[in-house]
């Protein structure tokens, strides 16, 4: 009689022991294996039933227990399969330039090393081992780890896996081996750099980069109406960055916040020349033919490789002009919060990397200690030389020497713990 199998149905009886099989496990005589069936959420939504077979009853029981405990049958799909389904959701939530970087990271690093693995078998040690073989520096590896983490986060939210192992992996340090301060140009180098660029649109563009600290995409997107010549302020509220196919896309700045930067006297002539005869909606820094300027075509136009050799900085990058502005702001006495706001940094910690406040800490601390010890010695000598004192009558008396040792102990125990004087403009 057809119908739902009972405990006495052959498929519900273990042929090896003759005992009824646990709920959720059946015997497949055609395959000579034990089968489990589990219902879970489908990738497309709704519910989906998945089945798996095992040679032994013990294996079937273990896997069934995992499934019942929350393991999803969709966890058996590969990372590559999940990427095909979930990438559109990731792409729609990030900037086009970021999507480009993630796409490269997936094709060159993540897919070759982890794409064939099942979602539920990817572990933190497996990711760390894969990272060792990934090409590129810290930035490239962080992009790869970021796209992998987004994929696994999506799988976790879909309940395909229990947790995201990529979140346990330490990201490669983005901290440069050479400090941003050392990469900054001197005032003399700034003057030589601008002097070697022919007068015109490109000199104005590079002057804007070095005298405002704007990112290249922000300077490219700047419009005449963004400059308040009366107040001496430039409003940075947009940026241009390449899309997935290399096209330029206008969007908000990197921090997603607008900010003001100063229109200093050194930049004003360039900005006034760039704005002359234009409407408020026109680009402030456009190319010779009126097109958009980018750091790439500007580099080609000025002969960047030869230019940086000429000023003695063969390693100079366009982004170092931003480092230069931050450094000279600190040198001029600006506070760290003001520098942070002007540059649009997300944290004060990033901003303070441009300060020279700690460069002379050993010299300042040593000078303070030497002065304190000198004063202590002078006080002791004056006490010994004073006529009619016990120390003069009895030079061998140990009290002055003990007082000197006490003074030194006090200095050694407390002086170095005191905050040293900070240069003007530094804010904690």
C-alpha positions as CSV (number, residue, x, y, z in Angstrom):
1,X,0.0,0.0,0.0
2,X,1.5,3.3,-1.1
3,X,1.9,6.1,1.4
4,X,4.3,7.5,3.9
5,X,7.0,5.0,5.0
6,X,6.6,3.6,8.5
7,X,9.2,2.3,10.8
8,X,8.8,-1.1,9.3
9,X,9.3,0.0,5.7
10,X,12.5,-1.4,4.3
11,X,13.9,2.1,3.7
12,X,13.5,2.8,7.4
13,X,15.2,-0.3,8.6
14,X,19.0,-0.7,8.9
15,X,19.7,-3.8,6.8
16,X,22.9,-4.4,8.8
17,X,21.3,-4.6,12.2
18,X,17.6,-5.0,11.5
19,X,16.8,-2.1,13.8
20,X,14.7,1.0,12.8
21,X,16.8,3.9,11.6
22,X,16.7,7.2,13.4
23,X,14.3,9.9,12.2
24,X,15.7,11.7,9.2
25,X,17.8,8.8,8.0
26,X,16.8,6.3,5.3
27,X,18.4,3.3,3.7
28,X,18.9,3.6,-0.1
29,X,19.0,0.0,-1.3
30,X,19.8,1.1,-4.9
31,X,22.9,2.9,-3.7
32,X,23.7,0.8,-0.7
33,X,24.1,3.9,1.4
34,X,22.4,5.8,4.2
35,X,20.6,9.0,3.2
36,X,19.7,12.1,5.1
37,X,17.3,14.8,4.0
38,X,17.3,18.4,5.4
39,X,15.1,21.4,4.5
40,X,16.7,24.8,4.7
41,X,16.5,28.3,3.2
42,X,17.1,28.5,-0.6
43,X,19.6,30.8,-2.3
44,X,16.7,32.2,-4.3
45,X,14.5,32.5,-1.2
46,X,12.0,30.1,0.3
47,X,12.9,26.6,1.3
48,X,15.0,23.9,-0.4
49,X,15.5,20.3,0.4
50,X,18.9,18.8,0.2
51,X,19.9,15.1,0.5
52,X,23.3,13.5,1.1
53,X,24.3,9.8,1.3
54,X,26.9,8.1,3.5
55,X,28.6,4.7,3.6
56,X,28.1,4.3,7.4
57,X,25.2,5.0,9.8
58,X,27.7,6.8,12.1
59,X,28.6,9.3,9.4
60,X,24.9,9.9,8.5
61,X,24.1,10.5,12.2
62,X,27.0,13.0,12.7
63,X,26.0,15.0,9.6
64,X,22.3,15.0,10.5
65,X,23.2,16.3,14.0
66,X,25.1,19.2,12.4
67,X,22.2,20.0,10.1
68,X,19.7,19.9,12.9
69,X,21.9,22.2,15.0
70,X,21.7,24.9,12.3
71,X,24.2,23.9,9.6
72,X,22.6,24.7,6.2
73,X,22.8,22.4,3.2
74,X,23.7,25.4,1.1
75,X,27.0,25.6,2.9
76,X,28.1,22.8,0.6
77,X,28.2,25.2,-2.4
78,X,31.6,26.5,-3.4
79,X,32.8,30.0,-2.8
80,X,33.0,30.4,-6.6
81,X,29.3,29.5,-6.9
82,X,28.3,31.8,-4.1
83,X,30.3,34.7,-5.7
84,X,28.3,34.3,-8.9
85,X,25.1,34.7,-6.9
86,X,26.0,37.3,-4.4
87,X,28.5,39.6,-6.2
88,X,25.7,41.9,-7.6
89,X,24.6,42.7,-4.1
90,X,28.1,43.6,-3.1
91,X,28.7,45.7,-6.2
92,X,25.5,47.7,-5.7
93,X,26.6,48.7,-2.2
94,X,30.1,50.0,-2.9
95,X,31.8,52.7,-4.9
96,X,32.6,51.9,-8.6
97,X,36.4,52.3,-7.9
98,X,36.1,50.0,-4.9
99,X,34.2,47.5,-7.1
100,X,37.0,47.6,-9.6
101,X,39.6,46.9,-6.9
102,X,37.5,44.0,-5.4
103,X,37.0,42.5,-8.9
104,X,40.7,42.4,-9.5
105,X,41.3,41.0,-6.0
106,X,38.8,38.2,-6.6
107,X,40.1,37.2,-10.1
108,X,43.8,37.3,-9.2
109,X,43.9,36.2,-5.5
110,X,40.7,34.9,-3.9
111,X,39.3,32.8,-6.7
112,X,42.5,30.9,-7.6
113,X,43.2,30.0,-3.9
114,X,39.8,29.6,-2.3
115,X,37.1,29.6,-5.0
116,X,36.9,25.8,-5.3
117,X,36.4,25.2,-1.5
118,X,32.9,24.8,0.0
119,X,31.6,27.6,2.1
120,X,31.4,25.5,5.2
121,X,34.9,24.2,5.0
122,X,36.7,27.6,4.8
123,X,38.6,28.3,8.0
124,X,40.7,31.1,9.3
125,X,44.0,29.1,9.0
126,X,43.0,28.3,5.4
127,X,42.6,32.0,4.6
128,X,45.9,32.9,6.3
129,X,47.7,30.2,4.3
130,X,46.2,31.5,1.1
131,X,47.3,35.1,1.9
132,X,50.9,34.0,2.0
133,X,50.7,33.2,-1.7
134,X,48.7,36.2,-2.7
135,X,50.7,38.7,-4.9
136,X,50.9,42.4,-4.2
137,X,51.5,44.5,-1.2
138,X,49.4,45.2,1.9
139,X,46.8,47.2,0.0
140,X,46.2,44.5,-2.6
141,X,46.0,41.8,0.1
142,X,43.6,43.9,2.1
143,X,41.3,44.3,-0.9
144,X,41.3,40.5,-1.4
145,X,40.5,39.9,2.3
146,X,37.8,42.6,2.2
147,X,35.9,41.0,-0.8
148,X,36.3,37.6,0.8
149,X,34.9,38.9,4.1
150,X,31.9,40.5,2.3
151,X,31.1,37.2,0.6
152,X,31.3,35.2,3.8
153,X,29.3,37.8,5.7
154,X,26.5,37.4,3.1
155,X,26.7,33.6,3.5
156,X,26.4,34.0,7.2
157,X,23.4,36.3,7.1
158,X,21.8,33.8,4.7
159,X,22.5,31.2,7.4
160,X,24.6,29.1,5.0
161,X,27.5,29.2,7.5
162,X,27.6,29.8,11.2
163,X,30.3,32.5,11.3
164,X,32.7,34.5,9.0
165,X,36.2,33.1,9.5
166,X,37.7,36.1,7.5
167,X,36.9,38.4,10.4
168,X,39.4,36.4,12.6
169,X,42.3,37.0,10.2
170,X,44.6,39.9,11.0
171,X,44.8,42.4,8.1
172,X,48.3,43.2,6.7
173,X,49.6,46.5,8.1
174,X,49.0,49.5,5.8
175,X,51.5,51.6,7.8
176,X,54.3,52.7,5.5
177,X,57.9,51.8,6.4
178,X,58.8,55.5,5.6
179,X,56.8,58.1,7.5
180,X,54.6,60.5,5.6
181,X,56.6,63.4,7.0
182,X,59.7,62.1,5.3
183,X,57.9,61.9,2.0
184,X,56.8,65.5,2.2
185,X,58.5,68.1,0.0
186,X,60.4,71.0,1.5
187,X,59.3,74.6,0.6
188,X,62.3,74.9,-1.7
189,X,61.3,71.7,-3.5
190,X,57.7,72.9,-3.9
191,X,59.0,76.1,-5.5
192,X,61.2,74.2,-7.9
193,X,58.5,71.7,-8.8
194,X,56.0,74.4,-9.7
195,X,58.7,76.4,-11.5
196,X,59.5,73.5,-13.8
197,X,55.9,73.1,-14.9
198,X,55.0,75.4,-17.8
199,X,52.6,78.2,-16.8
200,X,49.0,77.1,-17.6
201,X,46.4,74.6,-16.6
202,X,48.8,71.9,-15.3
203,X,50.8,74.2,-13.1
204,X,47.5,75.5,-11.6
205,X,46.4,71.9,-11.0
206,X,49.6,70.9,-9.2
207,X,49.6,74.1,-7.2
208,X,46.1,73.2,-6.0
209,X,47.2,69.7,-4.9
210,X,50.2,70.9,-2.9
211,X,48.5,74.1,-1.4
212,X,45.2,72.5,-0.4
213,X,45.9,68.8,0.4
214,X,43.0,67.8,-1.8
215,X,43.0,64.3,-3.3
216,X,43.6,64.3,-7.0
217,X,39.9,63.3,-7.7
218,X,38.7,66.1,-5.5
219,X,40.7,68.7,-7.3
220,X,39.5,67.3,-10.7
221,X,35.9,67.6,-9.7
222,X,36.2,71.2,-8.3
223,X,33.9,73.8,-9.8
224,X,34.3,77.5,-9.9
225,X,31.3,78.0,-7.6
226,X,33.1,75.9,-5.0
227,X,35.6,78.7,-4.4
228,X,34.7,81.6,-2.2
229,X,37.3,84.2,-3.1
230,X,36.0,86.7,-0.7
231,X,36.3,84.5,2.4
232,X,39.3,82.7,1.1
233,X,37.7,79.2,1.4
234,X,37.3,76.3,-1.1
235,X,34.4,73.9,-0.5
236,X,35.3,70.2,-1.3
237,X,32.0,68.4,-1.8
238,X,32.6,66.0,-4.7
239,X,35.2,63.7,-6.2
240,X,35.8,62.0,-9.5
241,X,37.0,58.4,-9.6
242,X,37.2,55.7,-12.3
243,X,34.2,53.3,-12.7
244,X,34.3,49.6,-13.6
245,X,35.1,50.4,-17.2
246,X,37.5,53.3,-16.6
247,X,34.9,56.0,-17.0
248,X,35.0,58.9,-14.6
249,X,32.1,59.0,-12.0
250,X,31.3,62.0,-9.8
251,X,30.5,61.1,-6.2
252,X,31.0,62.4,-2.7
253,X,34.6,62.6,-1.2
254,X,36.2,59.5,0.3
255,X,34.9,60.4,3.8
256,X,31.4,61.0,2.4
257,X,31.5,64.4,4.0
258,X,32.0,67.9,2.6
259,X,34.8,70.1,4.0
260,X,36.4,73.5,3.6
261,X,40.1,74.0,2.7
262,X,41.9,77.4,2.8
263,X,42.5,79.4,-0.3
264,X,46.0,80.6,0.7
265,X,47.8,83.6,-0.9
266,X,50.2,81.3,-2.7
267,X,47.3,79.5,-4.5
268,X,45.0,82.5,-5.1
269,X,46.7,83.7,-8.3
270,X,46.4,80.2,-9.8
271,X,42.8,79.8,-8.7
272,X,41.8,83.3,-10.1
273,X,43.5,82.6,-13.4
274,X,41.7,79.2,-13.6
275,X,38.3,80.8,-12.8
276,X,38.6,83.7,-15.2
277,X,35.8,83.9,-17.8
278,X,34.0,80.8,-16.5
279,X,30.6,80.2,-15.0
280,X,30.0,78.9,-11.5
281,X,29.1,75.4,-12.8
282,X,32.3,75.1,-14.9
283,X,35.2,73.0,-13.8
284,X,37.9,75.1,-12.1
285,X,40.8,73.0,-13.2
286,X,40.1,71.6,-16.7
287,X,42.4,70.5,-19.5
288,X,43.8,72.6,-22.3
289,X,40.8,71.6,-24.5
290,X,38.3,72.0,-21.7
291,X,38.1,68.3,-20.8
292,X,38.5,66.8,-17.3
293,X,42.0,66.7,-15.8
294,X,43.1,63.6,-14.0
295,X,46.3,62.8,-12.2
296,X,47.1,60.3,-15.0
297,X,46.9,62.7,-18.0
298,X,48.5,65.5,-15.9
299,X,51.5,63.2,-15.1
300,X,52.0,62.5,-18.8
301,X,51.6,66.2,-19.8
302,X,54.3,67.5,-17.4
303,X,56.7,64.6,-17.8
304,X,56.4,63.4,-14.2
305,X,59.3,61.0,-14.2
306,X,61.8,63.7,-15.4
307,X,60.2,66.3,-13.2
308,X,60.7,64.4,-10.0
309,X,64.3,63.5,-11.0
310,X,65.0,67.2,-11.5
311,X,64.0,68.1,-7.9
312,X,65.9,65.2,-6.4
313,X,62.9,63.1,-5.5
314,X,62.8,60.2,-7.9
315,X,60.3,58.3,-5.6
316,X,57.8,61.2,-5.4
317,X,54.1,60.3,-5.9
318,X,51.2,62.5,-6.6
319,X,49.7,61.6,-3.2
320,X,52.9,62.9,-1.5
321,X,51.7,66.4,-2.4
322,X,48.9,65.8,0.1
323,X,51.4,64.6,2.7
324,X,53.3,67.8,2.0
325,X,50.3,70.0,2.7
326,X,49.6,68.2,6.0
327,X,53.2,68.5,7.2
328,X,53.6,72.2,6.4
329,X,50.2,72.8,8.2
330,X,51.6,71.3,11.3
331,X,54.9,73.1,10.9
332,X,53.0,76.4,10.6
333,X,51.4,75.8,14.0
334,X,47.9,74.4,13.1
335,X,46.3,72.1,15.7
336,X,45.8,68.4,15.0
337,X,41.9,68.7,14.9
338,X,42.2,71.6,12.4
339,X,44.5,69.6,10.2
340,X,42.2,66.6,10.5
341,X,39.2,68.6,9.4
342,X,41.1,70.3,6.5
343,X,42.3,67.0,5.1
344,X,39.1,65.1,5.7
345,X,40.7,62.3,7.8
346,X,38.5,59.8,9.5
347,X,40.5,59.7,12.7
348,X,43.0,62.0,14.6
349,X,45.4,59.1,14.8
350,X,45.9,59.2,11.0
351,X,46.4,63.0,11.1
352,X,49.0,62.9,13.8
353,X,51.3,60.8,11.6
354,X,52.1,64.1,9.8
355,X,53.3,65.9,12.9
356,X,57.0,66.3,13.7
357,X,56.2,66.5,17.4
358,X,57.9,63.2,18.3
359,X,61.0,63.6,16.1
360,X,63.0,65.4,18.8
361,X,61.6,63.7,21.8
362,X,64.9,62.2,22.9
363,X,66.8,65.4,22.6
364,X,64.2,67.4,24.5
365,X,64.0,64.8,27.3
366,X,67.7,64.7,27.6
367,X,68.0,68.5,27.7
368,X,65.4,68.7,30.5
369,X,67.1,66.0,32.5
370,X,70.5,67.7,32.1
371,X,69.1,71.1,33.2
372,X,67.5,69.5,36.3
373,X,70.6,67.7,37.3
374,X,72.7,70.9,36.8
375,X,70.4,72.9,39.0
376,X,70.6,70.2,41.7
377,X,74.4,70.3,41.5
378,X,74.5,74.1,41.7
379,X,72.3,74.1,44.8
380,X,74.6,71.6,46.5
381,X,77.7,73.6,45.6
382,X,76.1,76.8,47.0
383,X,75.3,75.1,50.2
384,X,78.9,73.9,50.6
385,X,80.4,77.3,49.9
386,X,78.2,79.3,52.3
387,X,80.4,80.6,55.2
388,X,79.6,79.4,58.8
389,X,77.6,76.4,57.6
390,X,78.1,73.0,59.1
391,X,79.3,71.7,55.7
392,X,82.2,74.3,55.8
393,X,83.2,73.5,59.3
394,X,83.0,69.8,58.7
395,X,83.6,69.1,55.0
396,X,83.4,65.4,55.6
397,X,79.8,65.5,56.9
398,X,77.7,63.2,54.7
399,X,74.5,65.2,54.8
400,X,75.0,67.3,51.7
401,X,76.1,64.3,49.7
402,X,73.0,62.4,50.9
403,X,70.8,65.3,49.9
404,X,72.3,65.3,46.5
405,X,71.7,61.6,46.1
406,X,68.0,62.1,47.3
407,X,67.6,64.8,44.7
408,X,69.0,62.6,42.0
409,X,66.7,59.7,43.0
410,X,63.7,62.0,42.9
411,X,64.7,63.2,39.4
412,X,65.3,59.7,38.2
413,X,62.0,58.5,39.6
414,X,59.7,61.4,38.5
415,X,61.3,63.6,35.8
416,X,61.0,61.2,32.9
417,X,57.4,60.5,33.8
418,X,56.4,64.2,33.3
419,X,55.0,65.2,29.9
420,X,57.6,67.0,27.9
421,X,56.9,70.3,26.3
422,X,55.1,69.9,22.9
423,X,55.7,72.1,19.9
424,X,53.2,74.9,19.5
425,X,50.1,73.7,17.7
426,X,50.0,70.1,18.8
427,X,46.7,69.1,20.4
428,X,46.3,65.8,22.3
